Amino acid sequence: MFPWLRHLIGDGGYAGEKLRGALAELGRWTIEIVKRGDRAEGFVVLPQRRIVERSFAWL
C-alpha cells in the first residue's frame, strides 16, 4: 500500500519480536521503538513522539 515507506517509528507498546517478525516477512522494513525512561512518571515528551501522533492523525 505504501511502497516508499521503509522505516517505522512506534512507541514502547510495539516493542517485541512478534512485530519485527511480521515486518521481516513483508519486506525490507526497519522499526524504531521510542521508549520513555524507567524513572519517568506521567506524561513525558519523547523524541519523535510528535511524528507518530501526527501520522495517526493523518490516517
ROSEZA-914266 format. One record per residue: residue number from 1; residue in three letters; chain; x, y, z of N, C-alpha, C in turn. Coordinates in steps of 0.02 Angstrom, whole numbers, plus 50000, padded with zeros to 5 digits. Layout:
! ROSEZA-914266
NODE  NUM  ALA  A  X  Y  Z  X  Y  Z  X  Y  Z;
...
***
This chain:
! ROSEZA-914266
NODE  1  MET  A  50041  49940  50000  50000  50000  50000  50043  50063  50000;
NODE  2  PHE  A  50100  50061  50035  50146  50117  50037  50216  50092  50019;
NODE  3  PRO  A  50231  50083  49955  50294  50053  49935  50355  50096  49952;
NODE  4  TRP  A  50345  50160  49961  50401  50205  49976  50418  50206  50050;
NODE  5  LEU  A  50375  50177  50091  50386  50178  50163  50430  50119  50184;
NODE  6  ARG  A  50485  50133  50219  50531  50080  50239  50550  50084  50313;
NODE  7  HIS  A  50540  50141  50345  50560  50150  50415  50499  50168  50456;
NODE  8  LEU  A  50485  50129  50508  50428  50142  50551  50452  50164  50620;
NODE  9  ILE  A  50412  50207  50651  50426  50230  50719  50366  50212  50761;
NODE  10  GLY  A  50378  50178  50817  50324  50158  50861  50341  50171  50934;
NODE  11  ASP  A  50290  50170  50977  50305  50179  51048  50319  50112  51081;
NODE  12  GLY  A  50332  50113  51145  50352  50053  51181  50302  49996  51178;
NODE  13  GLY  A  50239  50011  51164  50189  49958  51159  50200  49911  51100;
NODE  14  TYR  A  50240  49932  51052  50254  49891  50994  50321  49856  50997;
NODE  15  ALA  A  50355  49862  51052  50420  49828  51060  50408  49753  51067;
NODE  16  GLY  A  50443  49715  51030  50436  49642  51035  50453  49608  50970;
NODE  17  GLU  A  50467  49545  50976  50488  49506  50917  50430  49491  50870;
NODE  18  LYS  A  50369  49490  50896  50311  49474  50854  50304  49525  50796;
NODE  19  LEU  A  50308  49589  50812  50303  49641  50760  50363  49639  50714;
NODE  20  ARG  A  50422  49632  50741  50482  49629  50699  50480  49569  50651;
NODE  21  GLY  A  50455  49512  50675  50448  49454  50632  50398  49464  50577;
NODE  22  ALA  A  50342  49496  50594  50291  49510  50543  50317  49558  50490;
NODE  23  LEU  A  50354  49608  50510  50381  49656  50462  50434  49624  50418;
NODE  24  ALA  A  50474  49578  50446  50525  49544  50408  50494  49502  50352;
NODE  25  GLU  A  50436  49474  50365  50402  49434  50313  50374  49477  50257;
NODE  26  LEU  A  50361  49541  50271  50330  49585  50221  50380  49621  50177;
NODE  27  GLY  A  50443  49621  50196  50492  49656  50155  50547  49686  50196;
NODE  28  ARG  A  50581  49735  50167  50638  49767  50200  50614  49826  50241;
NODE  29  TRP  A  50595  49813  50302  50570  49865  50347  50619  49873  50405;
NODE  30  THR  A  50623  49932  50431  50657  49944  50494  50607  49976  50541;
NODE  31  ILE  A  50613  49962  50604  50568  49992  50654  50610  50021  50710;
NODE  32  GLU  A  50592  50081  50730  50625  50116  50785  50574  50123  50841;
NODE  33  ILE  A  50589  50094  50899  50545  50098  50956  50568  50155  51001;
NODE  34  VAL  A  50523  50202  51014  50538  50259  51057  50508  50244  51125;
NODE  35  LYS  A  50551  50237  51175  50528  50221  51243  50543  50278  51290;
NODE  36  ARG  A  50503  50283  51342  50517  50333  51393  50561  50301  51446;
NODE  37  GLY  A  50595  50342  51484  50640  50317  51535  50604  50280  51591;
NODE  38  ASP  A  50640  50237  51624  50611  50198  51679  50591  50242  51738;
NODE  39  ARG  A  50624  50298  51746  50609  50342  51802  50553  50392  51788;
NODE  40  ALA  A  50529  50395  51727  50478  50444  51708  50411  50425  51738;
NODE  41  GLU  A  50375  50476  51761  50308  50466  51788  50260  50512  51751;
NODE  42  GLY  A  50201  50487  51734  50153  50528  51699  50172  50540  51627;
NODE  43  PHE  A  50146  50593  51598  50160  50610  51528  50231  50637  51521;
NODE  44  VAL  A  50267  50612  51473  50335  50635  51459  50341  50645  51384;
NODE  45  VAL  A  50367  50703  51363  50378  50716  51293  50436  50674  51270;
NODE  46  LEU  A  50426  50634  51219  50478  50589  51194  50501  50612  51125;
NODE  47  PRO  A  50564  50598  51108  50587  50616  51041  50547  50579  50989;
NODE  48  GLN  A  50527  50613  50939  50491  50587  50881  50420  50564  50897;
NODE  49  ARG  A  50396  50574  50958  50328  50555  50975  50278  50596  50934;
NODE  50  ARG  A  50294  50660  50922  50251  50703  50883  50241  50674  50812;
NODE  51  ILE  A  50293  50646  50784  50289  50616  50717  50241  50558  50718;
NODE  52  VAL  A  50244  50516  50769  50200  50458  50773  50127  50481  50780;
NODE  53  GLU  A  50115  50527  50825  50046  50551  50836  50018  50587  50775;
NODE  54  ARG  A  50060  50624  50741  50038  50659  50680  50020  50609  50626;
NODE  55  SER  A  50060  50555  50620  50046  50504  50570  49979  50470  50583;
NODE  56  PHE  A  49964  50455  50648  49899  50426  50665  49843  50474  50647;
NODE  57  ALA  A  49853  50539  50658  49802  50589  50641  49789  50589  50566;
NODE  58  TRP  A  49841  50583  50525  49832  50583  50453  49792  50522  50431;
NODE  59  LEU  A  49804  50465  50464  49767  50405  50445  49694  50410  50462;
***
